[in-house]
Amino acid sequence: MINLIFRRFIAKWISWIKFRNIPFNNQQKLFFSSSPLPIAGAFVTGLCLSLLFAACSSTSTVNSSNPSATPVSNSASSKATVVRFGYQKSNILLKTKGVLEKRLSPDSISVEWIEFPAGPQLLEAMNVGSIDFGHVGESPPIFAQAAGASLTYVAGIAASPAGSAILVPQNSSIQKLTDLKGKKIAFQKGSSAHLLLVQALEKAGLKYTDIDPKYLPPADARAAFVKGSVDAWVIWDPFYAAAQEATKARVLIDGTGINKQGGYYLTTRKFVTENPQTVKAVLEEIQNLEEWSKQHREEVAQTLSSVLGIDIITMRKATNSRTFGIVPIDDNLINLQQTVADTYYQLKLVPKQVNVRDGVLTKEQYAAFSPKI
């Protein structure tokens, strides 16, 4: 029990100290309003809650999308008894539905959920051993690998190009991409928004050095955008849909015709090597939920509207712009990801050349745990 409490304390401490990862209720207030939030108070509250929940047994939501699934069986004596899952708001449905808990509990494997504001923070936590599994866009793994992180790609995420955009104030003089020259643009460094901006600038014939980047996580970027401290904001759903509705921001361009890939589910090589059947079960449940969501968009929107506190009209918009599904890691996806890595290196945004295949397994290893897609 002491071990469990200490581990959760460390996860919370790392998230706050390095990334100001504010607990959900306070982060939601910060994002959807311009009121300042006492950071120290948020941290103390989050820490107390962490210790409280660590001392209590966690509850599971019963709503499995695959009730007939076979139990997990890891032969390794060091198999995990808990899967620490890092998630962002864009992936909160997986947590809300409780399908992983239902699938893994017969094998005495529990699930812990830790929320992050964006992919770079999530992968930093994975690198220091605070989480086992996570979902991010295409860019965070490149920055993480460039920093020496040992990460493993286990599945790709279907691209949703219309789910991210460059926003400008409604009355902004910025009318086309070339008008971004010399402007202050807010976005999370090393995120999918970062790549969208790079690609949009290239499309407009602009250089990255032509703009004034402001590296801010979603909540801080929104605050700066509302105050007029920046001229544009690059962001993804559900933040994108919510901000557009709340601030009446104008879409300069979205990812349609630009973005060719979505993101990735990642874990550590140690975790996937020691727990291939657990990884298989997790990916199967993710794919089942994605297939269900594709056919039940209204229910997805209703659920997320309630959980995230976003109005249903905005949530419907975000849900309808999303492409559901996961895709296998294959040569095509690896080559696309290598192009992303090369782009960041050429722009001197990462300190060294990244070889994406350093985070890739063999075809035989993927075949052992990848669901049939």
Sequence and secondary structure as in RCSB ss.txt:
>XXXX:A:sequence
MINLIFRRFIAKWISWIKFRNIPFNNQQKLFFSSSPLPIAGAFVTGLCLSLLFAACSSTSTVNSSNPSATPVSNS
ASSKATVVRFGYQKSNILLKTKGVLEKRLSPDSISVEWIEFPAGPQLLEAMNVGSIDFGHVGESPPIFAQAAGAS
LTYVAGIAASPAGSAILVPQNSSIQKLTDLKGKKIAFQKGSSAHLLLVQALEKAGLKYTDIDPKYLPPADARAAF
VKGSVDAWVIWDPFYAAAQEATKARVLIDGTGINKQGGYYLTTRKFVTENPQTVKAVLEEIQNLEEWSKQHREEV
AQTLSSVLGIDIITMRKATNSRTFGIVPIDDNLINLQQTVADTYYQLKLVPKQVNVRDGVLTKEQYAAFSPKI
>XXXX:A:secstr
 HHHHHHHHHHHHHHHHHH    HHHHHHHHHS     HHHHHHHHHHHHHHHHTS        S TT       
STT  SEEEEEE GGGHHHHHHTHHHHHHGGGT EEEEEE SSHHHHHHHHHTTS SEEEEESSHHHHHHHTT  
 EEEEEE   GGGEEEEE TT S  SGGGGTT EEEE TTSHHHHHHHHHHHHHT  GGGSEEEE  HHHHHHHH
HHTSSSEEEEETTHHHHHHHHH  EEEEESTTT    EEEEE HHHHHH HHHHHHHHHHHHHHHHHHHH HHHH
HHHHHHHHT  HHHHHHHHHT    EE   HHHHHHHHHHHHHHHHTT SSS   GGGG   HHHHHHH    
